[in-house]
């Protein structure tokens, strides 16, 4: 029989932290699990399921997975601020896409973009309404912000694709220009009366494509 993932004493601490039903408590659960299992243990790989079984509820695996991410992505101050604002756990889950994207940006070396996403999430937490009647408006604002984040990602991907396609066209056009210019210079005008004009037209097309490519590169940088 394999050894249980958590020791009896750690299991007691996890149960106590879950019982608090606070963001700080759930983050604490994530800290216990990350320390015991390692931060990169994957959901559905057995370890968290075994912990859920130890806790007496196999359906707790998704909660435990989110607690682990919460510990990785939210500071203790973030969790305390959420508790002070009265942030519900389901709303923490709704905010996690910002942190997931920020983590991805940081892994790509885009620290500025990652920091901006974290600031966006913190701003939403700071705007969490004390009056429950304002909750629906807050949720609408959250969904709009998430929608804009997704739209920005799609626009960035579209711009990258556009730059790649125009770079390809630029290379092929340059090859055609070089060949046409070589033909035009190697033959007398009488043998190829249109060659020089064709080479000139291709050169003009190159300049136009260069301008379009520069615009696409600027658009990609702006949407990144």
C-alpha contacts under 8 A as a table, 3 or more apart, distances in Angstrom:
res1	aa1	res2	aa2	distance
4	X	7	X	7.08
4	X	50	X	7.12
4	X	51	X	7.56
4	X	54	X	7.55
5	X	36	X	7.47
5	X	37	X	7.37
5	X	47	X	6.87
5	X	50	X	6.85
5	X	51	X	6.25
6	X	10	X	5.98
6	X	11	X	5.81
6	X	36	X	7.01
6	X	51	X	6.91
7	X	10	X	5.23
7	X	11	X	6.02
8	X	11	X	5.02
8	X	12	X	6.28
9	X	12	X	5.18
9	X	13	X	6.54
10	X	13	X	5.03
10	X	14	X	6.21
10	X	32	X	7.50
11	X	14	X	5.06
11	X	15	X	6.21
11	X	54	X	7.77
11	X	55	X	7.48
12	X	15	X	5.18
12	X	16	X	6.23
13	X	16	X	5.07
13	X	17	X	6.17
14	X	17	X	5.13
14	X	18	X	6.20
14	X	28	X	7.90
14	X	29	X	5.49
14	X	32	X	7.04
15	X	18	X	5.20
15	X	19	X	6.14
15	X	55	X	7.39
16	X	19	X	5.08
16	X	20	X	6.63
17	X	20	X	5.39
17	X	21	X	7.46
17	X	25	X	4.66
17	X	26	X	6.47
17	X	28	X	6.50
17	X	29	X	6.06
18	X	21	X	5.66
18	X	22	X	7.85
18	X	25	X	6.04
18	X	26	X	6.02
18	X	29	X	6.83
19	X	25	X	7.92
20	X	25	X	5.78
21	X	25	X	6.36
21	X	26	X	7.01
22	X	25	X	4.96
22	X	26	X	6.22
22	X	83	X	6.47
22	X	89	X	7.64
23	X	26	X	5.08
23	X	27	X	6.04
23	X	79	X	5.41
23	X	80	X	7.26
23	X	82	X	6.76
23	X	83	X	6.03
23	X	87	X	7.90
23	X	89	X	6.77
24	X	27	X	5.06
24	X	28	X	6.10
24	X	76	X	7.02
24	X	79	X	5.08
24	X	80	X	6.00
24	X	83	X	7.10
25	X	28	X	4.96
25	X	29	X	6.35
26	X	29	X	4.97
26	X	30	X	6.42
26	X	67	X	5.50
26	X	70	X	7.68
27	X	30	X	5.00
27	X	31	X	6.28
27	X	67	X	5.59
27	X	68	X	7.21
27	X	70	X	5.61
27	X	71	X	4.85
27	X	74	X	7.92
27	X	76	X	7.75
27	X	79	X	7.20
28	X	31	X	4.92
28	X	32	X	6.29
28	X	67	X	7.86
28	X	71	X	7.06
29	X	32	X	5.17
29	X	33	X	6.27
29	X	64	X	7.52
29	X	67	X	6.11
29	X	68	X	7.27
30	X	33	X	5.10
30	X	34	X	5.96
30	X	64	X	6.97
30	X	65	X	7.84
30	X	66	X	7.73
30	X	67	X	4.36
30	X	68	X	3.79
30	X	69	X	6.98
30	X	70	X	6.64
30	X	71	X	5.14
30	X	72	X	7.93
31	X	34	X	5.17
31	X	35	X	6.04
31	X	68	X	6.67
31	X	71	X	5.69
32	X	35	X	5.29
32	X	36	X	6.13
33	X	36	X	5.06
33	X	37	X	5.67
33	X	38	X	7.33
33	X	39	X	7.92
33	X	68	X	6.61
34	X	37	X	5.28
34	X	38	X	4.67
34	X	39	X	4.60
34	X	40	X	7.95
34	X	68	X	6.30
35	X	38	X	5.67
35	X	39	X	7.23
37	X	41	X	6.59
37	X	47	X	7.61
38	X	41	X	5.94
39	X	68	X	7.36
39	X	72	X	7.78
41	X	45	X	7.58
41	X	47	X	7.51
42	X	45	X	5.72
43	X	46	X	7.67
43	X	48	X	6.83
43	X	61	X	7.90
43	X	62	X	7.86
43	X	65	X	6.30
44	X	47	X	7.79
44	X	48	X	7.26
44	X	49	X	7.10
45	X	48	X	7.39
45	X	49	X	7.78
46	X	49	X	5.05
46	X	50	X	6.02
47	X	50	X	5.15
47	X	51	X	6.42
48	X	51	X	4.94
48	X	52	X	6.14
48	X	61	X	5.76
48	X	64	X	6.87
48	X	65	X	7.22
49	X	52	X	4.97
49	X	53	X	6.23
49	X	58	X	6.32
49	X	60	X	7.94
49	X	61	X	5.54
50	X	53	X	5.02
50	X	54	X	6.28
51	X	54	X	4.93
51	X	55	X	6.30
51	X	61	X	7.81
52	X	55	X	5.01
52	X	56	X	6.33
52	X	57	X	5.45
52	X	58	X	4.85
52	X	59	X	7.05
52	X	60	X	5.46
52	X	61	X	5.65
52	X	64	X	7.76
53	X	56	X	4.91
53	X	57	X	5.58
53	X	58	X	5.15
54	X	57	X	7.67
55	X	58	X	7.92
57	X	60	X	5.76
58	X	61	X	6.33
59	X	62	X	7.15
60	X	63	X	5.27
60	X	64	X	6.20
61	X	64	X	5.09
61	X	65	X	6.17
62	X	65	X	5.07
62	X	66	X	6.29
63	X	66	X	5.18
63	X	67	X	6.17
64	X	67	X	5.00
64	X	68	X	6.32
65	X	68	X	5.22
65	X	69	X	6.53
66	X	69	X	5.02
66	X	70	X	5.99
66	X	93	X	7.72
67	X	70	X	4.91
67	X	71	X	6.29
68	X	71	X	5.30
68	X	72	X	6.46
69	X	72	X	4.99
69	X	73	X	5.96
70	X	73	X	5.23
70	X	74	X	5.43
71	X	74	X	5.70
71	X	75	X	7.04
72	X	75	X	7.77
73	X	99	X	6.19
73	X	100	X	8.00
73	X	103	X	7.72
74	X	77	X	7.88
74	X	78	X	5.64
74	X	79	X	6.55
75	X	78	X	5.02
75	X	79	X	6.45
76	X	79	X	5.16
76	X	80	X	6.18
77	X	80	X	5.04
77	X	81	X	6.01
78	X	81	X	5.13
78	X	82	X	6.22
78	X	122	X	7.62
79	X	82	X	5.06
79	X	83	X	6.29
80	X	83	X	5.07
80	X	84	X	6.17
81	X	84	X	5.02
81	X	85	X	6.24
81	X	125	X	7.93
82	X	85	X	5.11
82	X	86	X	6.16
82	X	87	X	5.16
82	X	125	X	6.50
83	X	86	X	4.92
83	X	87	X	5.87
84	X	87	X	7.68
85	X	125	X	7.51
85	X	126	X	7.34
85	X	128	X	6.51
85	X	129	X	7.66
85	X	130	X	6.90
86	X	128	X	8.00
86	X	130	X	7.37
87	X	91	X	6.65
87	X	92	X	7.12
87	X	125	X	7.51
87	X	128	X	7.00
88	X	91	X	5.35
88	X	92	X	6.57
89	X	92	X	4.96
89	X	93	X	6.44
90	X	93	X	5.11
90	X	94	X	6.40
91	X	94	X	4.80
91	X	95	X	6.23
92	X	95	X	5.09
92	X	96	X	6.38
93	X	96	X	5.27
94	X	97	X	6.95
95	X	98	X	5.99
95	X	99	X	7.42
95	X	121	X	6.58
95	X	142	X	7.87
96	X	99	X	5.13
96	X	100	X	6.10
97	X	100	X	4.90
97	X	101	X	6.09
97	X	146	X	7.80
98	X	101	X	5.31
98	X	102	X	6.10
98	X	117	X	5.82
98	X	118	X	6.70
98	X	120	X	7.77
98	X	121	X	6.30
98	X	146	X	7.63
99	X	102	X	4.82
99	X	103	X	6.01
99	X	117	X	7.00
99	X	118	X	6.28
99	X	121	X	7.67
100	X	103	X	5.20
100	X	104	X	6.35
101	X	104	X	5.00
101	X	105	X	6.16
101	X	114	X	7.35
101	X	117	X	7.54
102	X	105	X	5.04
102	X	106	X	6.14
102	X	113	X	7.13
102	X	114	X	4.08
102	X	115	X	6.98
102	X	117	X	5.71
102	X	118	X	6.58
103	X	106	X	5.11
103	X	107	X	6.24
103	X	114	X	6.66
104	X	107	X	5.15
104	X	108	X	6.44
104	X	114	X	7.83
105	X	108	X	5.11
105	X	109	X	6.44
105	X	110	X	5.04
105	X	111	X	6.57
105	X	113	X	6.51
105	X	114	X	5.27
106	X	109	X	5.01
106	X	110	X	5.18
106	X	111	X	4.98
106	X	113	X	7.84
106	X	114	X	5.59
107	X	110	X	7.35
110	X	113	X	5.59
110	X	114	X	6.32
111	X	114	X	4.94
111	X	115	X	6.04
112	X	115	X	5.22
112	X	116	X	6.30
113	X	116	X	5.08
113	X	117	X	6.41
113	X	224	X	7.86
114	X	117	X	5.29
114	X	118	X	6.45
115	X	118	X	5.17
115	X	119	X	6.18
116	X	119	X	5.06
116	X	120	X	6.15
117	X	120	X	4.93
117	X	121	X	6.34
118	X	121	X	5.13
118	X	122	X	6.20
119	X	122	X	5.02
119	X	123	X	6.07
120	X	123	X	5.14
120	X	124	X	6.41
121	X	124	X	5.15
121	X	125	X	6.36
122	X	125	X	5.01
122	X	126	X	6.17
123	X	126	X	5.01
123	X	127	X	6.29
124	X	127	X	5.08
124	X	128	X	6.41
124	X	142	X	7.05
125	X	128	X	5.19
127	X	138	X	7.53
128	X	135	X	7.47
128	X	138	X	6.57
129	X	132	X	6.61
129	X	134	X	5.71
129	X	135	X	6.08
129	X	138	X	7.12
130	X	134	X	7.78
131	X	134	X	5.74
131	X	135	X	7.33
132	X	135	X	5.22
133	X	136	X	7.02
134	X	137	X	5.49
134	X	138	X	6.35
135	X	138	X	4.98
135	X	139	X	6.15
136	X	139	X	5.06
136	X	140	X	6.21
137	X	140	X	5.02
137	X	141	X	6.23
138	X	141	X	5.06
138	X	142	X	6.15
139	X	142	X	4.91
139	X	143	X	6.14
140	X	143	X	5.19
140	X	144	X	6.13
141	X	144	X	5.09
141	X	145	X	6.14
142	X	145	X	5.17
142	X	146	X	6.19
143	X	146	X	5.02
143	X	147	X	5.97
144	X	147	X	4.95
144	X	148	X	6.14
145	X	148	X	5.08
145	X	149	X	6.22
146	X	149	X	5.00
146	X	150	X	6.31
147	X	150	X	5.15
147	X	151	X	6.14
148	X	151	X	4.91
148	X	152	X	6.02
149	X	152	X	5.12
149	X	153	X	6.31
150	X	153	X	5.07
150	X	154	X	6.31
151	X	154	X	5.12
151	X	155	X	6.16
152	X	155	X	5.07
152	X	156	X	6.09
152	X	223	X	6.40
152	X	224	X	7.90
153	X	156	X	5.11
153	X	157	X	6.23
153	X	223	X	7.74
153	X	224	X	7.64
154	X	157	X	5.06
154	X	158	X	6.09
155	X	158	X	4.96
155	X	159	X	6.12
155	X	223	X	6.67
156	X	159	X	5.16
156	X	160	X	6.24
156	X	220	X	5.81
156	X	223	X	5.07
156	X	224	X	5.58
157	X	160	X	5.13
157	X	161	X	6.22
158	X	161	X	5.14
158	X	162	X	6.16
159	X	162	X	4.94
159	X	163	X	6.16
159	X	216	X	6.39
159	X	217	X	7.64
159	X	219	X	6.62
159	X	220	X	5.06
160	X	163	X	5.16
160	X	164	X	6.24
160	X	217	X	7.96
160	X	220	X	6.09
161	X	164	X	5.11
161	X	165	X	6.22
162	X	165	X	5.23
162	X	166	X	6.15
162	X	216	X	6.83
163	X	166	X	5.19
163	X	167	X	6.05
163	X	213	X	6.37
163	X	216	X	5.78
163	X	217	X	6.34
163	X	220	X	7.98
164	X	167	X	5.15
164	X	168	X	6.33
165	X	168	X	5.14
165	X	169	X	6.32
166	X	169	X	4.95
166	X	170	X	5.93
166	X	209	X	7.49
166	X	213	X	6.21
167	X	170	X	4.94
167	X	171	X	6.29
167	X	213	X	7.28
168	X	171	X	5.29
168	X	172	X	6.40
169	X	172	X	5.15
169	X	173	X	5.94
170	X	173	X	5.14
170	X	174	X	6.08
170	X	206	X	6.85
170	X	209	X	6.72
170	X	210	X	7.51
171	X	174	X	5.19
171	X	175	X	6.30
172	X	175	X	5.13
172	X	176	X	6.34
173	X	176	X	5.07
173	X	177	X	6.14
173	X	202	X	7.28
173	X	206	X	6.74
174	X	177	X	4.98
174	X	178	X	6.16
174	X	206	X	6.92
175	X	178	X	5.23
175	X	179	X	6.28
176	X	179	X	5.21
176	X	180	X	6.06
176	X	202	X	7.69
177	X	180	X	5.16
177	X	181	X	5.98
177	X	199	X	5.83
177	X	202	X	5.59
177	X	203	X	6.51
178	X	181	X	5.18
178	X	182	X	6.12
179	X	182	X	5.08
179	X	183	X	6.25
180	X	183	X	5.09
180	X	184	X	6.10
180	X	195	X	6.68
180	X	196	X	7.93
180	X	198	X	7.19
180	X	199	X	5.51
181	X	184	X	5.00
181	X	185	X	6.13
181	X	195	X	7.47
181	X	196	X	6.97
181	X	199	X	5.36
182	X	185	X	5.26
182	X	186	X	6.17
183	X	186	X	5.22
183	X	187	X	6.32
183	X	195	X	7.12
184	X	187	X	5.66
184	X	188	X	7.63
184	X	189	X	7.77
184	X	192	X	7.02
184	X	195	X	4.96
184	X	196	X	5.43
184	X	199	X	7.51
185	X	188	X	7.59
185	X	196	X	7.98
187	X	191	X	6.14
187	X	192	X	6.59
188	X	191	X	5.38
188	X	192	X	6.65
189	X	192	X	5.29
189	X	193	X	4.84
189	X	194	X	7.92
189	X	195	X	7.92
190	X	193	X	5.48
192	X	195	X	5.47
193	X	196	X	7.25
194	X	197	X	5.32
194	X	198	X	6.06
195	X	198	X	5.04
195	X	199	X	6.15
196	X	199	X	5.08
196	X	200	X	6.16
197	X	200	X	5.03
197	X	201	X	6.17
198	X	201	X	5.07
198	X	202	X	6.20
199	X	202	X	5.13
199	X	203	X	6.22
200	X	203	X	5.07
200	X	204	X	6.32
201	X	204	X	5.07
201	X	205	X	6.25
202	X	205	X	4.92
202	X	206	X	6.18
203	X	206	X	5.00
203	X	207	X	6.44
204	X	207	X	5.17
204	X	208	X	6.32
205	X	208	X	5.04
205	X	209	X	6.06
206	X	209	X	5.09
206	X	210	X	6.04
207	X	210	X	5.01
207	X	211	X	6.36
208	X	211	X	5.22
208	X	212	X	6.37
209	X	212	X	4.98
209	X	213	X	5.95
210	X	213	X	4.99
210	X	214	X	6.13
211	X	214	X	5.15
211	X	215	X	6.34
212	X	215	X	5.12
212	X	216	X	6.25
213	X	216	X	5.03
213	X	217	X	6.17
214	X	217	X	5.10
214	X	218	X	6.28
215	X	218	X	5.16
215	X	219	X	6.21
216	X	219	X	5.02
216	X	220	X	6.13
217	X	220	X	5.07
217	X	221	X	6.25
218	X	221	X	5.13
218	X	222	X	6.19
219	X	222	X	5.08
219	X	223	X	6.19
220	X	223	X	5.23
220	X	224	X	6.02
221	X	224	X	5.30
